Amino acid sequence: MSHLPLLQLRGVGKSYGTNRVLQGFELSVQAGEIVSLIGPSGSGKTTALRCMNFLETYDEGEIWIDGQLLGYSGPGRTVRDRDSDSQIDEVRKPLSMVFQQFNLWPHMSVRENVMAPLVLGKHMSKAEARTLADAALQRVGLAAKADAYPARLSGGQQQRVGIARALAVKPRLMLLDEPTSALDPELVEEVLQVIRSLADDGMTMVMVTHEMSFAAQISSQVVFMEAGQIVETGEPGAMFQAPKTERLQRFLKPWFNRSLSPRVEALS
């Protein structure tokens, strides 16, 4: 049995012109781990996540998925050194992604939205794709909505369809980019509950989130970022209860104050 990380980033950097948005990023994710990326807006969390499946090309370093280098065949990181699209797709096959926005096709039913990547991207038969789509919708509690259209769903239900679509391809690793950020507060918990159940089932996940309490409860590893760099990383108990850096202490202070609020305790 291989002990290679399922995902590994080594010295990864990314720039947009003269603006360096990611530098020296290091991360190792073993199968079954849940890694949460936290930090202020603009810290590079989403860029790091998008580089992990090559939705953003990276300029420096290496990204390895299950022992295979993603995006490039050799040492160069220019356009001419880029692998073919088919090779990139093959390397990132173990991954799927859940986006901030639901990105559902409004003219397709819920089932058709989940089937589409299987039919169009995986070239499955419609019968096989339907079976997988129905199983994924059952998994997120939306089997009864399979024939509905996105406009008839709540935001929480739409995001659960997005999760079902990511699940249907049977990934080994899911990337989640602030999956609750577009939701009204009362709809957040239904999505977090689905993610929590996936974690309980052993799904490997890397998640960008502003839900500090959820990150503290679910994560194997927490990574705090600012200005495109990792400031502090560790297990959630240490990160949230005894942060080492003054910057993480300041970042967590509002959350910590809310957590200790007598009013919050009374309502809990």
N, C-alpha and C positions, 0 to 999 in steps of 0.2 A: 504494500500500500504506500502511495507517494505521500511524503510529508512536505512537498512543495507548497508554498502559499497558493491559495486559489487566485489571489490578486496581489501584485507587488508593484509599488511605485518607487523608483530609485532616482533621487535627485531631479525630479520632474520640474521643468520650468515652462512658462508660457508668457508671451508678450504680444501686445497689440501695438505695433509701431514702437514708440519709445516707452510706452506704458507697460511695465512688467507686473503682471497680475498674479503670477505664481512663480515661486523660486525655491529650489531645493526641497521639494515636497517628497517626503519619505513615508511610506505606509506599507504594512504587511497584513494581509487578511487571510486567516486560515478558515477552512470550511467550518460552518456552524457559528462563526463569530458575527456579532452585530456591532458595527462601528458607526458612531455618530459624529458628524462634523458640525461643530458649533463655532460661533463667532459673530462679530458685528456685520451688518450689511456691507458689501463691498470687500470682504476679507479674502475672497477667492474660493469660497466653499463650492459654489456651483461650477465654477471653472474647473476645479479639481475633479469634481464628479463627472463632468462632461468629457474630460480628458480620459477618464477611466474606460470609456467605451468608444473613444475616438470621434465623438460628436464635435469635439474641439481637438484640433491637432496640437501636439505639444512640441516645443522648440528644443528642449533640453531633456536629458535623462532617458529613462527607460520605463515602460509599463509592460508588465508580464502578466498574462492570464493563463493560469494552469500550465506554466512552464513555457509559454510561447510569447515572443516579443510582439507587441501590438503596434501596427502601423508602419513599421520600417523593417527592412531586411538587414541593414548594416548600421554603421556608426553615424551616418549623416541624418540630419533632421530637416532637410529641405524638401521641396515639392518633388524634385527629381528622384529622391530616395524613398518616396512613399510607396508602400506596397499597393498592389492592385486592389480594387474594391472587393473582389471575390475573396482574396486572401485575408483582408481585414475582416470581412464578414465571418469567415471561417474561424479566425482567432477569437473573435468576440461572441461566438455562438453561445458560450455558457452564461452570458449576461442578458438581462432585460432591464428596462428602465421605466419608472413612474415619474411623471413630470408634475410641476406645480399646477399648470393648467391641464385640463382633462384631455384636450385634443381629441375629442370624439367627433366622428363625422355625423352631422345632424340629419342627413338623409338616410342613414342606416339605422337599423334597429340595434338594440344592445347586443344581441347575439351576433349580428353581422359585424359590429365594431370589434368584437373579440375575435371573430373568425378571420377578419381581413389580413392581419399579419401572417397568419398561418397559410392562407391561400395564396396571397401575393408574394410574401417573403420566403415562406418555407415550401411553396408549391405543393401543398397538400390537397387532397381531394376535398370537396365541400362536405362530404359525409364524415370524413375523419376530423376535419376542422370543427364541424358542428359538435361532435362528441366531446372534443377537448374544450371547446368554448362553454358548453353546458356544464361540464365538470368544474371549470374555473368559476363560473357564475354561482354554482352551488356552493363553492368554497367560500365565496365572499358574501353569501346570503342574499343573492339577487336572482335566483333561479326563476322566481315568479315575474321578474321584469324582463325576461329574455326578448319578448316581442315588443317591448315599449321602445319609444324613441327618446334620445337624450333630453329633448326639451321638456319631457314629462317627468324628469327625475330631479330630485334635489341635488345640490352640489355634493353632498356627502355620498349619495348614490352614484353620481357620475364619477367621482374619484374611485369608488369601489369597482366600477366598471374598468377604469384605467388599471387598477391593480389586477383585476381578472385577466385583462388583455396581456399584462406582463407575465402572469402566472401560466397562461395557456401554452406558452412556448417551452414550458418546463425548464426554467433557468436553474443554474446552480448558484447564481449570485444575482441579487436584485439591487439596483441603484435607485434610491428614492430622493428626489429633489424637492424638499419642503412640501411633502404631500398634503399638508393641511393648511398651507398659507392662503389659499384662495377660498377657504370655507368660513361661513359664519360660526361663531363660537359654539353654538349648540350642536353643530354637525361634526365637529372635530372628533369627538369621542368615538363615533361609530367607525371612522376610518382608523383611528389609533387601535381600536379593538381588533380590527382585521390584521393590522401589522403585528400586533402583540401575539395573535394566534399563529401567524406565520413563524414568528420567532420561536414560539413554543414547539412548533413542528420541526425546528432545526434549519430553517432557511437562512442562508448567509446573506447579510444585508449591509450596505453602506448607505447611510442616510444623512442628508443635510436637514437640519431641523432647528426651529426656534422653541420647540416644546421641551424646556429644560427638565421638567419633572419626568416626562416620558423618556428622555434620553438617559436620565439617571436610573430609571427603573429597568430599562430594556437592554442597555448597551453592555458589551464585553469590553469595549475600548472607546474612549472619548478623545477627540482631537480638537483642540481649540486653536483657531487660526486668526491672524490679523495681518493685513497688508501682504497677503499672498504667501505668508510663511506660517509654519507651525510654531506656536508659542509654548504650548504645553500639551502633553498627551499622557494618558494613563487609564487605569480602571476608574469607573464612575465613582466609587466610594471615595477614593482619594481626590479626584478632580473636583467633586462637588462639596465635599466636607472639609478638605484641607488643601485648597489650591496653593501651589508653590509660588506662582508668579503674582506680582502686584496687579498686572493687567487682567489676569483671569479673575482675581478677587473683585476688581472693579466691575468687570463684565457681569459677574454672578450676583453682585450686591442687590440689584432691584428684585431679582427672583428670590433671593434669600430673604429679603425683607418681607415680600409678599407671602412666602411660605410660613413665616413666623407671625404673621398678622393675627391678632386675636379674632378679628372678624372672620378671616378665612377659616381659622380653626373652628369657630362656632358653626360655620356653614358646612363643614366637612363631616 
